[in-house]
Amino acid sequence: MSDCGNVQKVFVPTSADDKKHLSQIQGVEITDTAAEKILFFCKTDKKDSTEYGLRVGVVKDGCSGNSYTMELESIAESKEKGDKIFTYKGATVMVEKLSYLFVVGSRVDYQETLLASGFQLVNPNVKKSCSCGSSFA
């Protein structure tokens, strides 16, 4: 028997379901509602949705330590900065390069309630969040 040293196993997906799950783990999922709202806000701000998208970042802030930033930004500028870029149904989400490890595997959604509406990041990496829900660790 040979010694493989530090060789790590790599599992290659074989079914369509496995491939879908893998792409969500390696990236950021965008819901239909979020995609529609990104396109809507680009149009409202008179920005071409092929040139602009939603940029997500993580900053040190809040009582739990971190919070999200979200804004419409140029896709070209985001590429220059080395951001991770994800597109779904014509809508683009860019994740700030240094924030990517905090949000990998997350889902970008848009929620409307009686009290508030806005983009929401459903992040499986969050260990705890504050009671107001605006920061996380």
N, C-alpha and C positions, 0 to 999 in steps of 0.2 A: 504494500500500500504506500502511495506517495504522500509526502507532506505538502499540503497546498498553502501553507503559511497563512497570510491574512486575506485570502480570497474570500470575498463576500458573495452570497447567493443573490441572484437577480431573478425575479419571477416575471416572466413575460406574459401579459394577458392573452388569453386565447379566444375568449368570447366577447361579443359587443358589450355586454354588461360589465365585464372585467375592464375593458378599455375605457368605458365611461367613468368607472370608479377611479381608475388610475389617473385620468386627466383631471378629475376634481381634486385628488390628493396633491398632484403636482402643480396645480394652479389655483385659480379663483373662479368659482362658479358665478354666473350672472343669471338671475331669474328673469322670466319674461317681463314682469312688472318693472323691474329695475331697468332693463333694456329700453322699454317704452319711455320711462321717465327720463333717462339720459338723453334720448333722442328729442323728447319734448323740451327739456331745459336748454339743449343746444339751439333748437329752433327758436325758443322764446328769447334767448340772448343773441339771436342772429349770428350764430356760429355754425359753421358747416360741420355736421356730425362725422364726416370723413376726415376732418382735421382736428377735431376736439373730442374729448371724452372726460370721464370722471376719474380724477387722480386721488388715490387713497394713500394716506401716510399714517404713521404712528409717531406720536410725540410724548415726551415725558410731561405728564400733566395730570391733575386730578388727585383725589384722595387714595385711589388704588395704584397710582404710579404711571399709567399710560392712558392716552385717549387717542381717538382717530381724528384725522383731518380729511376733509373731502371737498374738492373744488373742481370746476371745469377748467381744463388746461389743454394746451396744444399737445397733440400726439407727437409732433416733430420734436418739441422741446423735451418731452418725456423720454423719447428715444435717445436724445443726446445725453441725458442724465443717467442713462442705463437702467431705466425702470423696466419692470416686467409688464408686458402688455397682453391683455386678453380681450377678445372680441366675440360678441354673440348677437345675432340678429341685427347687425349694423351698428351696435353700440359698443363703445370701447371703455374698458376700465384699465387704468394704469396704476400699478402699485410701486410706490417709491422704493428704490433699490434696497436701502437699508431696512425698510419696514417689512420686506417680503417674508422673512422668516417668522415674523409675528402673525402674519395673516394667511400663510399657505394653507390651502384646504378650506378656506372660508367661502361663504356664499354672500354675495351682494344682493340685497333685496330692497324693496321700497314699501314702506308701511304707511297707511293712512288710518288714523284713529280720531276720535272726537277731540282729544287733547293735543295731538301733534301729528305731523307727517314728515317723512324724510327717509333718506337712505339709511339702511341698517346693515351692519356687517355681522353675520352669524358666524362666529369664530370658534372652532373646536379647540383652539389652543389656549383659550382663556381659563385660568385656574380660579380666579375670583374677580368679582366686580363690586363696585360700590353700590350702596342702596339706591342712589339716584340713577344708576345705570349709565353714567356718562364716562366712567373710567374703568380700567381693568388691569389685572396683573397676569 
